């Protein structure tokens, strides 16, 4: 019989890894979180957090105080290793497994017979098998499932995260999990672990299927958002209010069009479809077309703003929001950042950025001396042109009287 899980090592303490570590610690596991950033390690060991997520700081604080959660800069011996590091893509839209490979190499020295390795990082199909192969090369004294199957010394599985920023702690517990193993035994062992922390159903499958499921979910969302964004382009050309048109269309009992925006951001929807494309470029025309629509939306928005600039003399432009979605601090792949960058590049005036969830501009924007981070009231007072990019709660509450005599671009439809 396999030994019961007691010690868990979570590698990568970002938007998924840290909440996962905290939830597991709250369920009685002894958890060590690993991160290469020494500041992150220090902050967590003080019972604090370096990212924003509702209720996370309280959970981390309590777990650290109870001695169930600690952070370190390298993996320690454990029963389970969970890899939750980023999986970016290259300039050529190809998946980059550098961080997953580094995490695998870092845990290899402390791996022992009976351990379970789980990849939560969103990955291209075949990545879980690749991890097993990397580990096998580093630990020839152990056997792995890609080679010997069910009787392997170490089990390797994939269980992609399926959580929404702002609701991570809720969804980690409530959502169903898809759990894929290189072998059935790998999957069942991982399911045994996740059943201790989730109220949802654990759906057991193969590693390759689990990898595709996560990519499929996000590509589905991307395609549907692309349709809404394309309708916004059509509506702009025809002089129609896209928000009203979508609202009317959605009264049809079998129609549910999503809301358009300035593009698509985040580390999932804006990235994962490319992993499918990379695996099957000749069979993904729809996915590639959707990516083209969504990636081109920021330039369309900037084009509209630059047309309005022609009617002003060196205007001050207020850009409201930098995060990729409302009420979070996550700037990854945000179309809002691309829009601000393109406006700064055009050198048409001063740019005032309002992002209540960050304390400083990202490096690519801070380099421009005419771009500054200000508070909402200051931006509304000083601007000639206002560009609403993210529907953060403070922006929803803006008194419409403060928008009078200003040129307004509302890419989220909250002021329509």
N, C-alpha and C positions, 0 to 999 in steps of 0.2 A: 504494500500500500504506500502511495506517495505521502511524504510527511505533510502536515498541515502548514499553511502559510502563517508566518509570524512577522518576518522582517521584509520590508519593501523598500526598494531604491528607485526613486523617480528621477530620471535624467532629463533635465530641461525644466526650468521653473518659470515658464512664461504664462500666457493666458490660459493654457490647458494644464500644463504640468503642475503648477502651484495649487490650483483648486483641486486637482486630482489627489495630490499629496495630502492636502488638508482634510479632504473628505475621508480618505483612507485612515488617516491618523485619528479622526473623530470616531471611526468604527472600531478602534482598538488595535490597529496595526502599528508596529514600530516603524516609522517612516523616516528615511533619509532622503532629502532632496538634493540634487546635484546641479550646480550651474557653474559655468566657466567665468562668470562675472563676479569678482570678489565683493563688489558693493551689494549685489543681490544676495549673496550668501550672508553677509553681515546684517543686512536689513532683516532678513527672515529670522535669523537667530536672535534678534531683538524682539521677535513677535510682531513685526511690522511687515508691510507689503510694499512692493515697488510698482505695482500696477493697480488700476482701478477695477474693482468688481464688487457689487453690492454684497455686504455681509462677509466678505472674504477675510478682512483684517481681523474681525472678531474670532473667526474660526481658527486662523493661523495663530493668533495670540494665545488662545486657549490650548491649542495643541502643543505649542512650544512650552507654555507654562507647565503643562502636564507631563512634559518629557517624552511625548509621543512623536514629535516632529522636530527635526533639526536639519540644517543645511550644511553642505560640504562642497569642496571644489573638485572632488573626484569620487567615483563610486566606492562603496564599501560592500562587504559580504552581505548577501541577502538571500531570501528564498525566491523573490520575484524582482525582476528588473523591468521597469516600464520606460520606454524611450518616447519622449514627448518633445522632440526638438523640431525646429522649423524645417520645412522642405521647400526651399525657393525654386525658382526656375531661372535659367540663364537668359542672356539677351536673345538667344535664338529660340526661346520658349521651350526649352528642353528641361526636364526635371533634374535638379541638382541634389544628389544624395550625400553631399559632403558632410553635413551635420549628422546624419544617421550613421554614416560610416565612422565618424569620429566617436560618436556615442558607443557604438559597438566595440571599437578598439579600447575605449576607456574601461568598459566593464569586463572585458575578457580576462584580465589577470585575477579577478576575484570570483569568477564563475566556478561552480562546482557541480558535481553530479546531483541531479534532482531539481536543479533550478529551472525556473520558467522565465523566458524573455518575451515581453509583449511590446510590439511596436504600435503606439497610438498615433504617431505622426502620419499625416495623410501622405500616401506613397503611390507611385506608379505600380501597376501590376507587375509582380515578380520581385518587389523590393524585400518582402519578408524572407523569401528564399535566398536572396542575396545576403541578408544579414546572417542567416544560418551558415552560409558559405564563408563569410568573413570570419565568423567566430571559429569555424572549424579549422581555418588556416592558422589562427592564432593559438588554438588550444587542441593540438593533435592528441592530447591525452584523454579527451572527451569525445563522445560520439553525438552526432546531430541529426535531426529528423530528415533533412534533405538527402541524407546519405544512407541511413540505416532504418528509417521509418519509425514505427511505433515503439521500438525498443531503445530509442536514443537516450543518452544520459541527460541531455538538456532539451527541454521543450521550447518551441518557438512559435508564437502566434501573432496575429494582427487584429486589433480591435480599434477601429478609427473613432476619434471623438466626434460627437454629434451635438455639440452645445452651441448656444447662442450667447455672445457677449452681452452682459447685463443680466443674464439668467443662468449663468454657468452652474452655480451651486444647486439650483433647482433642477436643472436638466441632467446633471450628472447622476442624480438620484432617481428621477422620474422616467427618463427616456429609455426606450428599448436599446439594447446593444447588439451589434452584429459582431460576431467573434469567429474569426477564421484561423484555422491551424494548418500547419504544413502537413500534419496528420490529424486524424480524429482525436487521438489522445491529447495532442497539443491544444486543440480547441476546447475539449472538455475541461482540461485543467484550468485554462483561462476563464472559462465560464464559471467554474467553481469559485474563482476569486471575485468576479464581477457580481455574482449573485449575492455576495455579502454587502455590497454597497448600493445596488440598484433595486428599485421596486418594479422596474420595467422587465420585459421578457428578454432573455438572452438567446439570440438566434445563432445557432452553431452552423458553420459552413467551412469552406476551404479558405485558405489565406488569400488566394488569388481572387476569389469571389468577393471576399470582404473588402479587398483593396478597390475593386471596381465599383462596389456598391457606394462607397463614399464619394468616389469621383463622379459617379452617375448622379447622385443626389445633387451635387453642386452644379454639374453641367445642366441638369434639368432646370434649376433655378436661373442659371445664366441665360439659357435660351428664352425662358419666359420673360425675364427682365428685358432682354434684347427686343422682344416684340413690343413691349410697352415703350421702350426708348425709340424704336423705329416709328411708332405711331406719334410720338412727340415731334419727331422730325417732319413727318407728313403734316401734322397739325400746324406746325410753325409755317410751313410753306403755304398752307391753304387758309391761314388766318383763323384757325379754330382753337378754342380752349380745350386742350387735350384732357384736362382733369374732368371737365364736364362731360366730354365725349366718353371717356372711360367709365365714369359713373353711370351714364345712361346704358352703355353696353353691358355693364355688370348686372343690370336688372334682368337680363336674360337668364333663365334658370340653369343653363349649362355653360355660362361664360363667367370667368373670373380673371380679368386682366389685372396684372400687377401695376404698381405705380411707377412711372418713369422717374428718372433722376439725372444727375450730372455724369453718370457713368456707373461703374461697378467697382467696389473696393473690397478690402479684407483679404486675409491670407487664404481663404478657401475659394469663394466663387470666382474671384478674378484670376486664380492660379490653376486650380484643379482641372478645369476642362482641357488645359494644354497637356496634362499628363495622358489623357485619353487620346488626344490628337497625336502625341508622340508615339503611342503604341500602335495606332491604326490611322495614319494620315490619309489614306485613300478612302476610308470609310466614314469620315467625320465631317462631311461638307457642312452640315447644319450647325454643328458645334463651332466650327471655324468661322462661319458667317456670323453667328451670335457674338463671338469674341470680337469680330471686326466692328460690329455695330456698337457694342459697349465700350470698346477701347477708343472709338472715334468720338464718343459723345463729349468728352472734355473740350476737344478742339471746336466742336460745334458751339458749345456754350461761350467759349472765348471769342469766337467769330461774332456772335451776337453782341457781346460786350464791346468789342472794338468798333462795331458799327455805331453804337451809342456814344462812344468816346469822341467821334467826329463832331458831335454837337456840343462838346465842352472844350474849354481851354485848360489843358493840364489838370484834369479832374482828380479828385481823391476818391479811390474806389475802396469800399468796405466789403471784405469777403467774410461771410459769417459761417464758420465751421471749417474744420480741417479733418476731423475723424471720418472714417468711412461709413459710419452710421450714427444714429442719434444716441446721445447720453452715454458715450464711452470715450476712452482716451486712446483707442487703437487707431493708429494712422497708417497701418500697413496697406499698401496698394491703393490708397485713397485717391479717388478722382479729384477731390477738392484740392489736394496738394498739387496735382498736375495743373489744374486750372490757375491757381495762384502763381505757380512757376511760369506758366506761359504768359500770364499778364505781366509779370515782372520782366520777363525776357523782351516783351514788346515795348517796355519803357514808355508807357503812356501817362504815367502819373504816380502819385504816392498810393501805396496799398496798405490798408489797415486790416489786419487779420484778427478775428475774434474766435478764440477757441477756449471755452471755459474749463476744459478738462486737461489742459497742459500748461506748463509754466514757462515754456520757451518754444520758439519756432524750431522746426526740424532744420538740420544743417543746410539742406539744399535751398531753403528759403531765407535763412538768416544771413546768407552771404550777400544778399541784395540790400544795399543801404537804404533804399526807398520803401522797403517792406518792413513793417513793424507789428508786434503783437500788442493789442490794446484791449480795453474792456468794451463791453457792448455800448454803454452810454456814450463813451468817447467816439466810437465809430459812427454811431447814428448822428451825433452832433456835427462831425467834421466832414462826412462823406457827401459826394455829389451823386455817386452811383453805388447802389447796394446790391450785392450778389448773395442770395441765400443759398448756401451749399449743403448744409446739414440741418435737419429738423430737431436740433437740441431744444429741450424744454424752455430755456430762457428766451429763445427766438420765437417760440409759439406765443409767448406772452407780450410781445412787443406791441405797444400802443400804435395803431395804424396811423394816428395823427403825426407820429414822428417820421413817417415815410413820405409825407406830402412834400411836393416840390423836389423830389428826388427821382432819379431813374432807377427802377427796381427790377431785378431779375430774380425770380423765385423758381429755382430748379426743383423744388420739392412740392410745390403746390399748396403750401400751408397758409399763404396769405391771399389765396384766390377769392 
